[in-house]
Amino acid sequence: AFVALEHEWNEIASAVRSKVAAAKEFTDAHFAPWSQEQHYAPPEFSIDAAKFGECRVQIPSPLPDGRETVEFTAPLTLVLPAEASVFIERDEAGRPEAIRCVNNIVYRVLQTVPPGKAAFTLIDPVHLGQSFSSIMHLADFEENIVHRRIWTEPVEIEERLLELNAHMEKVIQMYLRNEFRDIVEYNKEAGRIAEKYHFLVLADFPAHFTETAMRRLLKIAASGARCGVYMLIHNDKRLGLPPGFDAKDLIQSSVYIQATRQGIVLP
């Protein structure tokens, strides 16, 4: 029995190492580390992925003597359309880490899609735009990349979410119909007239979120990925959602991360 278990574990460990190696090879080829020497070269086509970090993983061995524990560093990568939303839940001390993570994802997306093919709706009700202040430099060149400004008031949040809901309806009814599974498939066919990817970027969620805003956000969680509308949510778990709403409805359609004083962790 021990020999059979050892053989099975070795096969599993080998498969895990192979998959991680392939993922690292892909991300190393497409996502260079940030550096002052790095020169931006706009991509002609989107690779529909964006690396936003790395994760240290340990998988304990089931063998009685504890041998062959698998340890590796795996890239964390958003993959469009199914896995491109992120829900970062933070505790009282984790806000700086969470905000840095969200900003990093925005810049990584911009690095990996053709110019003009990504747009961001930035909402920062508590810090009045400071959370995404560096991103606003982009508006000096093209204000539509960041939807003109950073939004802070409840009525503005409702309006921006309504616009994204309307965009989703347009994509489903005019572009996808019964011909394309999702926006990524459509864009491959469309070529130069490909639709933009839209990212809703929220700081200190659910501050200033009304019931109307929550209903509109849940529509994005349910159908946004198919339409090219994604969420980058920084959640302050100390703030309760409006009655009748559950964060699980957002988490289940997102990559779920926790931000603490010690850094970013995957639960």
Beta strands, then each sheet from edge to edge (+ up, - down):
strand 1: 49-59
strand 2: 70-79
strand 3: 86-90
strand 4: 118-123
strand 5: 197-205
strand 6: 229-236
strand 7: 255-260
strand 8: 263-265
sheet 1: 1+ 2-
sheet 2: 4+ 5+ 6+ 3+ 7+ 8-
end
